[in-house]
Amino acid sequence: MTDRVSFHADRVDSGALDMLVTILDLQVALPGIQRMRRWAHEVLAVTAGERALDIGSGTGSEVAYFAERVGPDGEAVGVDPNPDMVALARKRAEAAGSTARFMDGSVYQLPFPDGIFDAVRCERVYQHLDDPVAATAEIVRVLRPGGRVLLIDSDWYTAITHPGDPAVVQAMSEVMLADTPNPGSGRRLRGYLTAAGCGIDDIGSEAVIWDSVSGAGLFRHMTNQAVERGAVTAEQQERFHLDLEHGFATEDYHLSVTMFAVLAHREFSSSAVSRPPL
């Protein structure tokens, strides 16, 4: 088992956390994210009395949904490596009267016994992982035999940016890809799961299209990084944003990335044991 951090949200300080939460809240409203999440919950099919885990639970919205599905006889738990994010999720759950629970934890060392969960969900975490193979083995460890796992992630090699000078877009993309440990994670989810001994049940995809509000914030961050690294000049950055603003004003823009989701189950084995208490 690796001793690396699970994903790099735990390195976000409290000031940057506010920006991250704002971005996450904006993304939740995107139709593509909403469609993917509806499909994901439909195929994962969490039911009353089950134990469900969300890894990289962020603001906690999906754990709250699990809590509604499992009811008073089940358990809905979220794990996130950032203690400030965990505190925020707890606060939101308490305000909503949800029974969702949240814990600090790494996907490499989940704080649970073997075979504890009926269903595990993990969204947009794998792109940040330095060791996705070890993470997948750990996810499978906490699943009961026959339990379901759903991995969702972006494939950043499918990103489309219009308008903008193609050379500037390429330079920005190269900086972002260099800073992302596993940018093509979406296309590799199936392989990770099968290598970990899971059977594949379904695969879905969704092109997530950013609107002008979420897109402007994302690309401001990307161009700032590119300027800091010397990949583009300040003048190129300004020209890019003028082009983007014109695209927004004239409804001539397209900003997207494809997300993929894989549903699988842990295969049964002769060594299967009954679930221990959580």
C-alpha positions in Angstrom: 0.0 0.0 0.0 1.3 3.4 -0.9 1.8 6.2 1.6 1.0 8.9 -0.9 -1.9 11.2 -0.3 -5.1 10.1 -1.9 -5.7 13.2 -4.1 -4.6 16.7 -3.8 -7.6 18.4 -2.4 -6.0 17.9 1.0 -3.3 20.4 0.0 -5.9 23.2 -0.5 -5.6 25.8 2.2 -8.6 27.4 3.8 -8.5 30.5 1.5 -8.4 28.5 -1.7 -11.0 26.1 -0.3 -13.6 28.9 -0.6 -12.8 29.1 -4.3 -12.9 25.3 -4.7 -16.3 25.1 -3.0 -17.7 27.9 -5.3 -16.4 25.9 -8.3 -18.0 22.7 -7.1 -21.3 24.4 -6.4 -21.3 25.9 -9.9 -20.5 22.5 -11.4 -23.3 20.8 -9.6 -25.7 23.0 -11.5 -24.3 22.1 -15.0 -26.8 19.9 -16.9 -24.1 17.5 -17.9 -23.1 16.8 -14.3 -26.8 16.5 -13.3 -27.5 14.0 -16.1 -24.4 11.9 -15.2 -25.3 11.8 -11.5 -28.9 10.8 -12.2 -27.7 8.0 -14.4 -25.0 7.0 -11.8 -27.5 6.8 -9.0 -29.9 4.8 -11.1 -27.4 2.1 -12.0 -25.8 2.0 -8.6 -29.3 1.4 -7.2 -28.6 2.0 -3.5 -31.6 0.7 -1.5 -33.0 0.8 2.0 -30.8 -0.7 4.7 -27.6 -0.7 2.6 -24.2 0.8 3.5 -23.0 3.3 0.9 -19.7 5.1 0.7 -18.8 8.2 -1.4 -15.0 8.7 -1.8 -13.9 12.3 -2.4 -17.2 13.4 -1.0 -16.5 17.1 -1.2 -19.5 19.3 -0.2 -21.4 16.1 0.7 -24.4 16.4 -1.7 -24.1 12.8 -3.0 -23.8 11.4 0.5 -26.9 13.2 1.5 -28.7 11.5 -1.4 -27.4 8.1 -0.3 -28.7 8.9 3.2 -32.2 9.4 1.8 -32.0 6.1 -0.1 -30.6 3.9 2.7 -33.0 5.2 5.3 -32.7 4.8 9.1 -31.6 1.2 8.8 -28.7 1.9 6.5 -25.4 3.9 6.6 -24.3 6.7 4.2 -20.7 7.8 4.7 -18.5 10.3 2.8 -14.7 10.3 3.0 -12.5 13.2 1.9 -8.8 14.0 2.5 -9.4 17.7 3.4 -10.5 18.2 7.0 -12.0 21.6 6.1 -14.1 20.1 3.4 -15.3 17.4 5.8 -16.3 20.1 8.3 -18.2 22.0 5.6 -20.0 18.8 4.5 -21.0 18.0 8.1 -22.3 21.5 8.5 -24.4 21.3 5.4 -25.8 17.9 6.3 -26.7 19.0 9.8 -28.5 22.1 8.4 -30.5 19.9 6.1 -31.3 17.4 8.8 -29.5 14.6 6.9 -28.1 11.5 8.6 -25.1 11.5 6.2 -21.8 11.0 8.0 -18.4 12.3 7.0 -14.8 11.3 7.8 -11.3 12.3 7.0 -9.6 9.7 5.0 -7.4 8.7 2.1 -8.6 6.4 -0.8 -5.3 4.6 -0.3 -6.1 3.8 3.4 -9.9 3.8 3.9 -10.7 3.8 7.6 -13.0 0.7 7.4 -12.8 -3.1 7.8 -12.9 -5.4 4.8 -16.2 -6.1 3.1 -18.2 -3.5 4.8 -20.0 -1.6 2.0 -22.8 -2.6 -0.4 -22.0 0.2 -2.7 -19.1 2.6 -3.3 -19.1 5.7 -5.5 -16.1 7.8 -6.5 -16.4 10.8 -8.8 -13.6 12.9 -10.3 -11.0 11.6 -7.9 -9.0 9.3 -10.2 -7.6 12.2 -12.3 -5.8 13.4 -9.2 -4.4 10.0 -8.1 -0.7 9.2 -8.3 -1.4 5.4 -7.8 -4.8 4.5 -9.2 -4.1 0.8 -9.1 -3.5 0.9 -5.3 -6.6 3.0 -4.8 -8.8 0.6 -6.8 -7.5 -2.3 -4.7 -8.5 -0.4 -1.5 -11.9 0.4 -2.8 -12.5 -3.3 -3.7 -11.2 -4.3 -0.2 -14.1 -2.5 1.6 -16.8 -3.8 -0.7 -18.7 -7.0 0.3 -18.6 -9.8 -2.3 -21.2 -8.9 -4.9 -21.1 -5.2 -3.8 -21.2 -2.5 -6.5 -18.7 0.2 -7.3 -19.2 3.1 -9.6 -16.2 5.2 -10.8 -16.8 8.5 -12.6 -14.0 10.6 -14.1 -13.1 13.0 -16.8 -10.8 12.3 -19.7 -9.0 15.6 -20.2 -7.6 14.6 -23.6 -11.2 15.0 -24.8 -11.5 18.7 -23.8 -12.7 21.1 -26.4 -12.1 24.9 -26.2 -13.7 27.4 -28.6 -13.0 30.2 -29.3 -9.3 31.0 -28.8 -6.0 30.9 -30.6 -5.3 27.2 -31.0 -1.6 27.7 -30.1 -2.6 29.4 -26.8 -5.3 26.8 -26.1 -2.7 24.0 -26.7 -0.1 25.7 -24.4 -2.7 26.1 -21.6 -3.8 22.5 -22.0 -0.2 21.2 -21.8 0.3 23.1 -18.5 -3.0 21.7 -17.0 -2.2 18.2 -18.2 1.3 18.3 -16.7 -0.2 19.3 -13.4 -2.8 16.5 -13.4 -1.4 13.1 -12.3 -3.9 11.0 -14.3 -5.5 13.2 -17.0 -6.8 10.3 -19.1 -8.3 8.5 -16.2 -11.8 8.3 -17.7 -10.7 5.9 -20.4 -8.9 3.7 -17.9 -11.5 3.1 -15.3 -12.7 -0.2 -16.8 -9.1 -1.5 -16.8 -8.5 -0.6 -13.2 -11.6 -2.4 -12.1 -11.1 -5.5 -14.1 -7.5 -5.7 -12.9 -8.7 -5.5 -9.3 -11.0 -8.5 -9.8 -14.3 -6.8 -10.6 -16.9 -7.7 -13.1 -18.1 -4.9 -15.4 -21.9 -4.3 -15.5 -22.4 -1.0 -17.3 -20.5 2.0 -18.8 -21.8 5.5 -19.4 -20.5 8.8 -20.6 -21.5 12.5 -20.7 -20.0 15.5 -22.4 -20.0 18.1 -19.6 -20.5 21.5 -21.2 -19.5 24.5 -19.2 -21.7 27.6 -19.2 -20.1 31.1 -19.4 -20.0 31.6 -15.6 -18.3 28.3 -14.8 -16.2 28.5 -17.9 -14.9 31.9 -17.2 -13.6 31.0 -13.8 -12.0 27.8 -15.0 -10.1 29.4 -17.8 -9.0 32.4 -15.8 -7.3 29.9 -13.5 -5.8 27.9 -16.4 -4.4 31.0 -18.1 -3.0 32.3 -14.9 -1.1 29.0 -14.5 0.1 29.1 -18.1 1.4 32.7 -17.6 3.2 31.7 -14.4 4.9 28.8 -16.2 5.9 31.0 -19.1 3.8 28.9 -21.5 1.9 32.0 -22.7 2.5 35.7 -22.5 0.3 38.2 -20.6 -0.7 39.6 -24.0 -1.8 36.2 -25.2 -3.7 35.7 -22.1 -5.5 39.0 -22.5 -6.3 38.2 -26.2 -7.6 34.8 -25.2 -10.0 36.2 -22.6 -11.2 38.9 -25.1 -12.0 36.1 -27.6 -13.7 34.1 -24.9 -15.8 37.1 -23.7 -16.8 37.8 -27.3 -17.8 34.2 -27.7 -19.9 34.4 -24.6 -21.6 37.6 -25.7 -22.4 36.2 -29.2 -23.3 32.7 -28.0 -20.5 31.4 -30.2 -18.5 29.2 -27.7 -18.1 25.6 -26.7 -16.2 24.4 -23.6 -16.5 20.8 -22.7 -14.8 17.6 -21.5 -16.1 14.1 -21.6 -16.8 12.2 -18.4 -17.0 8.4 -18.2 -18.5 6.2 -15.6 -18.1 2.4 -15.1 -20.3 0.3 -12.9 -18.8 -3.0 -11.6 -19.2 -5.5 -8.9 -16.8 -7.3 -6.6 -16.7 -10.9 -7.7 -17.7 -13.6 -5.2 -15.0 -15.9 -3.8 -14.9 -18.9 -1.5 -13.2 -16.8 1.2 -16.2 -14.4 1.4 -17.1 -13.4 5.0 -20.1 -11.7 6.5 -20.0 -8.0 6.8 -18.4 -6.7 10.0 -20.0 -3.8 12.0 -19.1 -0.3 10.6 
